[in-house]
Amino acid sequence: MSDKEHIWIPKLKQQLADKKIDRREFVRYASLLGMSSGVAYMWAGKITGEPLAPPAMAQDMPKGGILKIAQRIPKVDNPHTFSWVYDSNVARQVCGYLTRTGVDNVTRPHLCEKWEASEDLKTWTLHIRKDAKWRKGDDFTAEHAAWNIKHCLDPKVGSSVVGLMKGYMLKDVDTGTKDDKGNAVMTTELWDANAIEIKDAKTLVLNLAQAQVAVPEHLFHYPFLMLDPAENGAFAVGSNGTESFDLVELEVNRKAVLKRRPDSPGFVDELHFIDLGDNPAAVAGALASKQVDGIYQGNIEQFDLYKGMPHVEIHQVVTAQTAVARMQMTQKPFDNPKVRKAIRLATDPEKCLQIAHKGVGQAAEHHHVCTVHPDYKKLNPMGYQPEEAKKLLAEAGFPDGIEIEINCKPDPSWEQAAVEAMAEQWKAGNVRAKINVLPSAKFWELWTEVPFGFTEWTHRPLGFMVLALAYRTGVPWNESRYSNAKFDELLGKAEGTLDVDKRREILGELETIMQEDGPITQPLWRSVYAAYDKRVKGFEIHPTLYIFGETLAISPA
């Protein structure tokens, strides 16, 4: 923060005092505006009279050893286009981010030492840490950060960062060509030549086209790693980085070996990620027999099994983790909004939760905003209405119903169970679905292309973030090809609204659009867990399942 307190901080203090936001939300938003998280925690305690401590730091950690974690190992050669968290868990140990969102959902500086937001939330000044360096010895500079931002926003790269930043960093541009239907082919470019401004070697300014409250959180979107510009966006064994580990060995679908540099923060000598395939029993067996020391994510069917292992500790967290049955609105019959809504009405989320996830979590409401989000707006539930679904299908020109195919993957196994539960329910609404189960590796090659697929989406700390990634017109992760001008307009408005009460009302409008017109059927939100040997120290489960290798240690056997 500058010496002058940001205009929004007194308003946040008043909202906390009036109980319009809770203590954690105060800390989150104050930190986003540039107040240090330590000061924000202090103010939260002062206002409410209840101290709220930041996450505890590990003390007296054992040094040395090899820590092995069971996790899938996909290709990691193009980090700015990563599609899932476990991709980034490998690269994160080598390359850093400008910011870091912790297990408490508070975003703090990382390669940045601080940032400042203008009163209108349209100018963000990022100050790079003076001691931030590349492994090969050069300073990490504002120029390097600017290169990475521009690379992620380049439409030829195809990074999902575009989904978060398009509204405030980019503008649509006509290429002068037309597609096979005669429509203009559009691309994107920076909205202004000075949108990314390098002030000096350690100061970067983002000048936005419109207000945005979540810039620091966007900078920790998991594909937004800071890569060495000299490597042109590629990542491999031996790649340069700013973090504690070097990637020394990589076999896709088998293992990744990372070795900590002796002069870098951390405790273990090596961190190994071991790929044990799609079979959850094999993962559980490896932890039971101590072939691995932890698992990236536990399967719900194995929860009791892990609880019964005397040497294992379960780490559990409530999240906005989910999966959605998404329909491409450019493909028949999903181009008709009545068909899309009919499939929602023919789905019973509460029963899906019980069948697929043993009731661990909560039923979803078909709009991809979770009750854990501070800007969630409670709507009347759509309910399970198969007869209404039949009527809508008849109105759409399908009096005898529809036959469709849905694609899913077997790992984690709850996803296939959820699809099977939904497909059974859909029959009552005249929706007959064939289920195509693809190996996980194959699914992730095709997930944005299949007309109907069941796609896992991870936790985001704010309700509008996943809406921007998944449903904003024309962005790389818009797997449904959804396009709704009113939705895009409201989304941009929500992104620039810091007042939680006002933003909640905007989110309510977005949620309603999703229920009436949107491209998804969403059965459930889920709690997630990881399981680690009790010898592992320093692990705290992150709601997005991020792993930070420099915080982990392992006691001798």
C-alpha positions in Angstrom: 0.0 0.0 0.0 1.1 3.6 -0.6 1.1 6.0 2.4 -2.4 7.1 1.4 -4.9 4.4 2.2 -6.8 3.1 -0.8 -10.3 4.6 -1.0 -11.8 1.1 -0.8 -10.1 0.1 2.4 -12.3 2.2 4.7 -15.3 0.8 2.9 -14.1 -2.7 3.4 -13.6 -2.0 7.1 -17.2 -0.7 7.4 -18.6 -3.7 5.5 -16.7 -6.0 7.9 -18.0 -4.0 10.9 -21.6 -4.2 9.5 -21.1 -8.0 8.9 -21.7 -7.7 5.2 -18.4 -9.5 4.6 -16.6 -11.9 6.9 -13.1 -11.6 8.2 -11.5 -13.8 5.6 -13.2 -11.8 2.8 -11.9 -8.6 4.3 -8.4 -10.0 4.4 -8.7 -11.3 0.8 -10.0 -8.0 -0.7 -7.7 -5.8 1.4 -4.7 -7.9 0.2 -5.9 -7.7 -3.4 -5.8 -3.9 -3.1 -2.2 -3.9 -1.9 -2.5 -4.1 1.9 0.0 -6.6 3.3 -1.8 -9.8 4.5 -0.3 -9.4 7.9 -1.7 -5.9 8.4 -5.1 -7.1 6.9 -5.2 -9.9 9.4 -4.5 -7.4 12.2 -7.3 -5.1 11.1 -9.7 -8.0 10.8 -9.0 -8.9 14.4 -9.2 -5.3 15.6 -12.6 -4.7 14.0 -14.2 -7.9 15.1 -12.4 -8.5 18.3 -11.5 -12.0 17.2 -7.9 -12.4 16.1 -7.6 -14.3 12.8 -4.2 -15.8 12.4 -2.6 -16.3 9.0 -1.6 -19.9 8.1 1.1 -21.3 10.5 4.6 -21.7 9.2 6.4 -24.9 9.8 9.2 -24.9 12.4 12.2 -27.2 12.9 11.7 -29.2 9.8 13.7 -32.3 9.0 16.3 -31.8 6.2 17.1 -34.0 3.3 15.6 -37.1 1.8 13.4 -37.9 -1.2 9.6 -37.2 -1.2 7.5 -39.2 -3.6 3.9 -38.1 -4.5 1.5 -40.1 -6.7 0.2 -37.9 -9.4 -0.5 -38.0 -13.2 2.4 -36.8 -15.4 1.2 -35.4 -18.7 3.2 -33.5 -21.2 4.5 -30.3 -19.6 6.3 -28.8 -22.5 4.0 -25.7 -23.0 3.1 -24.4 -19.6 1.1 -21.4 -20.7 -1.4 -23.8 -22.2 -1.7 -26.2 -19.3 -5.2 -27.6 -18.9 -5.0 -29.1 -15.4 -3.5 -28.5 -12.0 -1.2 -31.5 -12.0 0.6 -30.2 -15.1 1.5 -27.1 -13.1 2.6 -29.0 -10.0 5.6 -30.2 -11.9 6.6 -26.8 -13.4 5.7 -24.8 -10.3 8.7 -26.2 -8.5 11.0 -24.7 -11.2 9.2 -21.6 -12.3 7.4 -19.0 -10.1 4.4 -16.8 -10.4 4.1 -13.0 -9.8 1.6 -13.7 -7.0 0.6 -16.7 -4.9 -2.9 -17.5 -3.5 -2.5 -19.5 -0.3 -4.5 -22.2 1.4 -6.5 -19.5 3.1 -7.5 -18.1 -0.4 -5.6 -14.9 0.3 -3.3 -13.7 -2.6 0.1 -12.5 -1.6 3.2 -11.2 -3.5 5.6 -13.9 -4.8 8.0 -12.7 -7.5 6.3 -9.4 -6.9 7.2 -7.7 -3.6 4.0 -5.6 -3.6 1.4 -4.0 -5.9 -0.8 -0.9 -5.9 -4.2 -0.4 -7.5 -5.6 2.9 -8.6 -8.8 4.2 -7.0 -10.8 3.2 -10.2 -9.1 -0.3 -10.3 -7.9 0.4 -13.8 -4.2 0.9 -13.2 -2.1 -1.8 -11.4 1.5 -1.1 -10.5 3.5 -4.3 -9.9 6.8 -4.0 -8.0 9.2 -7.0 -8.7 11.2 -8.3 -5.8 14.7 -6.8 -5.9 16.2 -10.2 -5.0 14.2 -12.2 -7.6 16.7 -14.0 -9.8 16.8 -16.8 -12.4 18.6 -19.9 -11.5 21.3 -19.0 -14.1 22.1 -15.8 -12.2 20.4 -13.0 -14.0 17.8 -10.7 -12.4 14.1 -11.5 -12.9 12.9 -8.2 -14.3 9.7 -6.3 -15.3 10.6 -6.9 -18.9 10.6 -10.7 -18.3 7.2 -10.4 -16.6 5.8 -8.3 -19.5 7.1 -10.9 -22.0 5.2 -13.6 -20.2 2.0 -11.6 -20.0 2.1 -10.8 -23.7 2.9 -14.4 -24.6 -0.1 -15.7 -22.6 -2.3 -13.1 -24.3 -1.1 -13.9 -27.8 -4.1 -15.6 -29.6 -1.6 -17.9 -31.4 -0.5 -19.4 -28.1 -4.0 -20.4 -27.0 -3.6 -19.8 -23.2 -6.6 -19.8 -21.0 -5.2 -16.7 -19.4 -7.1 -14.9 -22.2 -10.4 -16.0 -20.6 -9.5 -14.1 -17.4 -7.9 -11.0 -19.0 -9.8 -10.5 -22.3 -12.3 -8.1 -20.8 -9.7 -5.6 -19.5 -6.5 -6.3 -21.5 -7.7 -7.2 -25.0 -9.9 -6.0 -27.8 -11.4 -7.9 -30.7 -10.0 -7.2 -34.2 -11.4 -8.2 -37.6 -8.8 -10.2 -39.5 -10.4 -9.2 -42.8 -11.2 -12.8 -43.7 -14.4 -14.8 -43.5 -15.2 -18.3 -42.4 -17.1 -20.9 -44.5 -20.4 -19.4 -43.4 -19.4 -15.9 -44.4 -18.9 -14.6 -40.9 -16.0 -12.3 -40.2 -13.0 -14.0 -38.6 -11.9 -12.2 -35.4 -8.7 -12.2 -33.4 -7.6 -10.3 -30.3 -4.8 -7.8 -29.5 -3.8 -5.6 -26.6 -6.5 -2.9 -26.2 -3.9 -0.2 -26.1 -0.2 0.1 -27.0 0.5 1.1 -23.4 -1.6 -1.6 -21.8 1.6 -3.2 -20.5 4.1 -0.5 -19.5 7.6 -1.1 -18.2 8.5 1.8 -15.9 11.9 0.5 -14.9 13.8 -2.8 -14.4 11.6 -3.7 -11.4 8.3 -1.9 -12.0 5.6 -3.0 -14.4 2.3 -1.2 -14.9 -0.9 -2.7 -16.3 -3.2 -0.1 -17.7 -6.7 -1.7 -18.1 -9.5 -1.0 -20.5 -12.0 -1.5 -17.6 -11.9 -1.9 -13.9 -10.9 -5.3 -12.5 -10.7 -6.3 -8.9 -9.0 -9.7 -9.3 -5.8 -8.9 -11.2 -3.5 -10.4 -8.4 -5.6 -13.6 -8.3 -5.5 -13.8 -12.1 -1.7 -13.6 -12.0 -1.7 -16.9 -10.0 -3.9 -18.8 -12.6 -1.9 -22.0 -12.8 -0.8 -21.7 -16.5 0.6 -18.2 -15.7 4.1 -19.3 -14.8 6.9 -16.9 -15.4 9.1 -18.6 -18.0 12.5 -17.6 -19.2 11.8 -15.5 -22.4 15.0 -17.0 -23.9 13.3 -20.4 -24.0 10.3 -18.9 -26.0 7.6 -20.5 -23.9 8.9 -24.0 -23.8 9.6 -26.1 -20.7 11.8 -29.2 -20.4 14.4 -31.0 -18.3 17.0 -28.3 -17.5 14.8 -25.3 -18.1 15.7 -22.1 -16.4 13.5 -21.0 -13.5 13.2 -18.8 -10.4 12.2 -21.4 -7.8 14.0 -24.0 -5.6 14.1 -27.1 -7.9 15.5 -28.2 -11.2 13.6 -30.7 -13.4 16.3 -33.4 -13.9 14.2 -36.2 -15.3 10.8 -36.5 -17.1 8.9 -39.5 -18.5 5.4 -38.7 -19.6 2.9 -41.0 -17.9 5.6 -42.3 -15.7 7.5 -39.9 -13.5 9.1 -36.4 -13.0 12.2 -36.0 -10.8 13.0 -32.6 -9.3 16.2 -31.8 -7.4 16.5 -28.9 -5.0 19.4 -26.6 -5.5 21.5 -26.5 -2.3 21.3 -22.8 -1.9 17.6 -22.5 -2.4 14.7 -22.5 0.1 13.3 -25.9 1.0 14.0 -29.1 3.0 13.9 -32.2 0.8 16.7 -33.0 -1.5 14.5 -34.4 -4.2 10.8 -34.4 -5.1 9.4 -37.2 -7.3 6.0 -37.3 -8.9 5.0 -40.9 -9.8 2.3 -41.6 -12.3 0.4 -44.8 -11.3 -2.3 -44.5 -14.0 -6.1 -44.4 -13.9 -6.5 -47.2 -11.3 -7.2 -45.7 -7.8 -6.6 -49.1 -6.2 -3.0 -49.0 -7.5 -2.6 -45.5 -6.0 -3.9 -46.7 -2.6 -1.8 -49.8 -2.7 1.4 -47.7 -3.3 0.7 -45.5 -0.3 -0.2 -48.5 1.9 3.0 -50.2 1.0 5.0 -47.0 1.3 6.2 -46.9 -2.3 4.9 -43.3 -2.3 4.7 -40.8 0.6 1.6 -39.0 -0.5 -1.1 -38.7 -3.2 -2.1 -35.6 -5.1 -5.9 -36.3 -4.7 -7.8 -39.1 -3.1 -10.6 -41.0 -4.8 -13.9 -40.9 -2.9 -14.3 -44.7 -3.1 -10.9 -45.1 -1.3 -11.6 -42.6 1.5 -12.3 -45.2 4.2 -9.4 -47.3 3.0 -7.0 -44.4 3.5 -8.6 -43.6 6.9 -7.7 -47.2 7.9 -4.0 -46.8 7.2 -2.3 -46.2 10.6 0.7 -44.4 9.0 -1.4 -42.0 6.9 -3.0 -38.6 7.6 -6.0 -37.4 5.7 -6.1 -33.7 4.6 -9.5 -32.5 3.6 -10.9 -29.2 2.4 -14.3 -27.8 1.2 -13.9 -26.4 -2.3 -15.5 -25.2 -5.5 -14.2 -28.3 -7.3 -16.8 -29.7 -9.7 -17.4 -31.2 -13.1 -20.0 -30.1 -15.6 -21.8 -31.9 -18.4 -21.3 -29.3 -21.1 -23.0 -29.0 -24.5 -21.5 -27.3 -27.5 -24.1 -24.8 -28.6 -22.7 -24.9 -32.1 -23.7 -28.6 -32.4 -27.2 -30.0 -32.9 -29.3 -30.6 -30.9 -27.5 -28.4 -28.3 -27.9 -25.3 -30.5 -31.4 -25.1 -29.1 -31.6 -23.5 -25.6 -34.7 -25.5 -24.8 -32.8 -28.7 -25.3 -30.0 -27.5 -23.0 -32.5 -26.5 -20.3 -34.4 -29.8 -20.7 -31.3 -31.8 -19.8 -30.9 -29.7 -16.7 -34.5 -30.3 -15.7 -34.0 -34.0 -16.2 -31.1 -34.1 -13.7 -31.4 -34.6 -10.0 -28.3 -33.1 -8.5 -29.0 -34.3 -4.9 -29.2 -37.9 -6.0 -26.1 -37.5 -8.2 -24.2 -36.3 -5.1 -25.3 -39.3 -3.1 -24.6 -41.8 -5.8 -21.4 -40.4 -7.3 -19.7 -38.8 -4.3 -21.2 -40.4 -1.2 -22.9 -37.1 -0.2 -19.5 -35.5 0.4 -20.0 -32.0 -0.9 -23.2 -30.4 -2.0 -25.7 -30.5 -4.8 -25.0 -27.9 -7.6 -27.5 -25.6 -9.2 -26.4 -25.6 -12.9 -24.7 -22.2 -13.0 -21.1 -22.9 -11.9 -21.1 -20.5 -8.9 -20.6 -22.1 -5.5 -21.9 -21.3 -2.1 -18.3 -21.0 -0.9 -17.9 -18.0 -3.3 -18.4 -14.6 -1.5 -20.4 -13.4 -4.5 -22.8 -16.4 -4.7 -26.5 -15.5 -5.0 -29.1 -18.0 -3.8 -31.7 -18.7 -6.5 -34.8 -20.9 -6.4 -33.6 -24.5 -7.3 -34.6 -25.7 -10.7 -35.5 -29.1 -9.2 -35.9 -32.5 -10.9 -38.7 -32.0 -13.4 -38.5 -34.8 -16.1 -42.0 -34.0 -17.4 -41.1 -30.4 -17.9 -38.0 -31.6 -19.8 -40.2 -33.7 -22.1 -42.4 -30.6 -22.8 -39.3 -28.5 -23.6 -38.0 -31.1 -26.0 -41.3 -31.3 -27.8 -41.3 -27.5 -28.1 -37.8 -27.7 -29.6 -39.0 -30.2 -32.2 -38.2 -33.5 -30.5 -41.6 -34.9 -29.3 -40.0 -38.4 -29.1 -36.9 -37.1 -27.2 -33.3 -37.1 -28.3 -30.4 -39.5 -28.5 -27.0 -38.2 -27.6 -23.5 -39.3 -26.6 -21.6 -38.0 -23.6 -17.8 -38.4 -23.3 -16.1 -38.8 -19.9 -13.0 -40.2 -18.3 -12.6 -43.0 -15.6 -10.2 -41.1 -13.3 -11.3 -40.0 -10.7 -14.0 -42.7 -10.7 -16.7 -40.4 -9.3 -16.9 -38.7 -12.7 -18.0 -41.8 -14.6 -20.4 -42.6 -11.7 -21.9 -39.2 -12.0 -22.4 -39.5 -15.7 -24.0 -42.9 -15.3 -26.4 -41.5 -12.6 -27.4 -38.6 -14.8 -27.9 -40.8 -17.9 -30.2 -43.0 -15.9 -32.2 -40.0 -14.7 -32.3 -38.4 -18.2 -34.4 -41.4 -19.5 -37.4 -40.1 -17.6 -37.1 -36.8 -19.6 -36.9 -38.6 -23.0 -33.1 -38.1 -23.2 -31.3 -41.3 -24.2 -27.5 -41.0 -23.7 -24.7 -43.3 -24.8 -21.7 -43.0 -22.5 -18.2 -43.0 -24.1 -15.5 -43.5 -21.5 -12.1 -42.4 -22.8 -8.7 -43.0 -21.1 -7.8 -39.9 -19.2 -4.9 -39.0 -21.4 -7.0 -39.3 -24.5 -9.9 -37.3 -22.9 -7.6 -34.3 -22.2 -6.5 -34.3 -25.8 -10.2 -34.0 -26.9 -11.9 -32.2 -24.1 -12.6 -28.9 -25.9 -13.7 -30.6 -29.1 -16.3 -33.3 -28.3 -19.9 -32.0 -28.7 -20.9 -33.3 -25.2 -18.4 -34.0 -22.5 -18.1 -34.2 -18.7 -15.3 -31.9 -17.7 -13.6 -31.5 -14.3 -13.1 -27.9 -13.2 -11.0 -26.9 -10.3 -11.6 -24.4 -7.5 -11.4 -20.6 -8.1 -11.6 -18.1 -5.2 -14.2 -15.8 -6.7 -17.4 -16.7 -8.4 -16.9 -14.8 -11.6 -13.4 -16.3 -12.4 -14.5 -19.6 -13.7 -17.4 -17.9 -15.6 -14.8 -15.9 -17.4 -12.6 -18.9 -18.2 -15.3 -21.2 -19.4 -18.2 -19.1 -20.8 -16.9 -15.8 -22.1 -17.3 -15.5 -25.8 -14.3 -16.7 -27.8 -11.9 -17.6 -25.1 -9.6 -20.7 -25.3 -11.3 -22.7 -22.5 -14.8 -22.0 -23.7 -15.3 -25.7 -24.5 -19.1 -25.2 -25.0 -18.6 -22.4 -27.6 -21.1 -20.5 -25.5 -21.7 -16.9 -26.6 -24.2 -14.6 -25.0 -23.7 -10.8 -25.3 -25.7 -10.0 -22.2 -23.7 -12.6 -20.2 -20.4 -11.0 -21.4 -21.6 -7.5 -20.5 -22.7 -8.6 -17.0 -19.4 -10.5 -16.5 -17.3 -7.5 -17.3 -19.5 -5.4 -14.9 -19.0 -8.0 -12.1 -15.2 -8.1 -12.6 -15.0 -4.4 -11.9 -17.3 -4.3 -8.9 -15.5 -4.5 -5.5 -18.6 -4.1 -3.4 -19.6 -7.6 -2.6 -23.3 -6.9 -2.1 -23.5 -5.2 -5.5 -21.5 -7.9 -7.2 -23.7 -10.6 -5.7 -26.7 -9.1 -7.4 -24.8 -9.1 -10.8 -23.8 -12.7 -10.2 -27.4 -13.6 -9.5 -28.2 -12.3 -13.0 -25.4 -14.4 -14.5 -26.6 -17.4 -12.6 -30.1 -17.0 -14.0 -28.8 -16.7 -17.5 -26.8 -19.9 -17.0 -29.9 -21.8 -15.7 -32.2 -20.5 -18.5 -29.8 -20.4 -21.5 -26.4 -21.8 -20.4 -24.5 -24.7 -21.9 -24.1 -27.0 -18.8 -25.7 -29.5 -16.5 -23.9 -29.4 -13.2 -24.6 -32.2 -10.7 -22.4 -31.5 -7.7 -19.8 -29.6 -5.8 -17.3 -31.7 -3.9 -15.0 -31.7 -0.9 -11.6 -33.0 -1.8 -8.8 -34.7 0.2 -5.2 -35.8 -0.1 -3.5 -38.5 1.9 0.1 -38.3 3.1 2.4 -40.4 5.2 2.7 -39.0 8.7 6.4 -38.6 8.1 5.6 -35.8 5.6 5.8 -32.4 7.3 4.7 -29.0 6.1 1.8 -30.1 3.9 -1.4 -28.1 3.9 -4.0 -29.0 1.4 -4.8 -26.2 -1.1 -8.4 -25.9 -2.3 -7.0 -26.0 -5.9 -4.7 -28.9 -5.0 -1.5 -26.9 -5.7 1.7 -28.4 -4.3 4.6 -26.2 -3.1 7.7 -28.4 -2.9 9.8 -25.9 -0.9 7.4 -26.2 2.1 7.6 -30.0 2.3 9.9 -32.1 4.4 10.1 -35.8 5.3 11.3 -37.4 8.5 13.7 -40.4 8.2 11.9 -43.8 8.2 
